[in-house]
Amino acid sequence: MVNLSKIELTKKGQSINLSKSQNQGIGEILVNLNWNQQTPKPSGGFLSSLFGTKSKGGIDLDLGCLYELTNGEKSCVQALGNTFGNLHYPPFIALDGDDRTGLISGGENLRINGDKVKEIKRVLVYAFIYEGIANWSEADGIVTINYGTGPSIEVRLNEHRNGKNMCAIAMIENVNNETFKVERLVEYFSGHKDMDKAYKWGLSWRTGQK
């Protein structure tokens, strides 16, 4: 049975256009990142527990995006560097906050003002591991895109490339200034610079901190 309330993009390059009614625009597009924060199994045996040695663990998985506006402006929205954006003014994209643990049930949310579709050329949604081992298979991440006039769109980060801390998840592109196309990517990179180069964004990158 087909679930019309949810569409899962399972293959690389698979895409779907956001639908909109005649009486209303696209409205707010909510991009949610959620993941499982699994507690690492203790290692080192009796002596480790006796002397209080703790194994390093815990993944800080962050949601962000590169954006390009139709006027040529390009930049990013992410917690790293405290560039949280703005929903009502350029870039019309805003990050709610930063979940350092993955234990918050709401995860991390990136909001896109779909009513400003004519102002937005493309948005590259990504996640990166800011702290912890780059183990995507344990993180078990999922991105869900919700908007008012159509079904939820899901992209699971299930094509794991452990050891690389950056994942380009989906490309959201302007279609004739009327709607957006959402395309599954799930490509892994060593960092922002490599991902930028792959998708020809052309930004200058430097090391940042939260």
Secondary structure, 3 states (H helix, E strand, C coil): CCCCCEEECCCCCCEEECCCCCCCCCCEEEEEEECCCCCCCCCCHHHHHHCCCCCCCCCEEEEEEEEEECCCCEEEEECCCCECEECCCCCCEEECCCCCCCCCCCCEEEEEEHHHHHHEEEEEEEEEEEECCCCHHHHCCEEEEEECCCCEEEEECCCCCCCCCEEEEEEEEEECCCEEEEEEEEEEECCHHHHHHHCCCCCCCCCCCC
